[in-house]
Amino acid sequence: MPRDFKNFSKDHKKVVEENKNIIQENQDKASEYQNILDRYKNMDNNELMSNLFSEASKLKREGKLDSNQLNNLKSTISPFLNSEQQEMLNSLINTINEQK
């Protein structure tokens, strides 16, 4: 069966355009993540913890963060952490869960 070059060309252009959009979205996300990293990279541990608890408190007040989400996060991350890191994560999550 002969291939329809006109349809192939249209489909190819569509795929190329979709790929351009995906690339742009990924570049935008990468830029956003880099901005976040830049904002936190020079903070010491106390500043980071203060910022974490402040942000968690804000999200809880807005109804955007609850203990189920935190427990899911812990389940997802824990396998990649050593025992010391797991203890720290547990402590952070417990503290956040206790916040009002």
N, C-alpha and C positions, 0 to 999 in steps of 0.2 A: 504494500500500500504506500503510495507516494506521500511524502510529508508536505503539509501546507506551510510554505515558507512565510507567508504573510502572518498567519496565526502564530507561528513560532517566533517571529520577530516581535509581534505585539506582546506575547507572553514574556519574552526575554526582557523587553523594555520594562515591563511591569515588575519583574523580579529584580532587576537592577535598581529601580526606583525604591522598591520595598527595602532592599539591602542598604541603600543610602540612608533611608529613614532609620533603620535599626542602628547603623553605625553612628548616626548623629545622636540618637537617644543614648547610646552607650557612652559616647564622648561627653554628653551633658551630665550623665550620672557620674562618670569618672571625675569630671571637673567638680561636681558637687561634693563627692567624697574627699577629694583633695582639699577642698576648702574647709571641710570639717576637720580633717587631719591637721591642717595648718593652724586651725583655731586652738587645738588642744596640745599640739606637740611640745610647746614650751612650758606647759603647766607642770607643777610638781604634784606629788601624790595627793597632798591635802587639797589642792585646788581642784584636781580631777574628781576626788570623792565629793567635795562640796558641790561641784557642778552636777555630778551624777545624781545625788540625792535631791537637789533642787529641781532638776529636770524630771525625775521620777515623780516627785510630789506634784508638780504641775500637770503631768500627764494623768496621774491618778485623779486629780480634781476635775480634769476635763473628761474623765471616763474613758481614756484611751489606753490605760494600763491597769491590769488587775493581776491577782496572784496566779491565775491559770496561765496567763501569758508568760509570767516570770518563770513558772515551773516548766513550761514548755521550752523556754529559752535554756534553762538549766539542763534539761534532758538532752537538748540538741548539742550544747556546747561541752558538757562534762566529759564525754568520751575522748575529747581532744586535749584535755588538760591533765597535768600531773596532779598528784594528791594535794600538794600545797595550793595549787591554783584552784582546785575543786573546793577546798576549804574556804578560800577567799571568796569564791563565787557564792557558795552557800551563805556565808556571812553577809555579803552584800544583798543578796536576795531576801534574806530574813530581815535585815534592817529596812529595806524598801517596803516589804510587806507590812512591817510594823508601823510605818509612817502613816499619818493621817492625810 
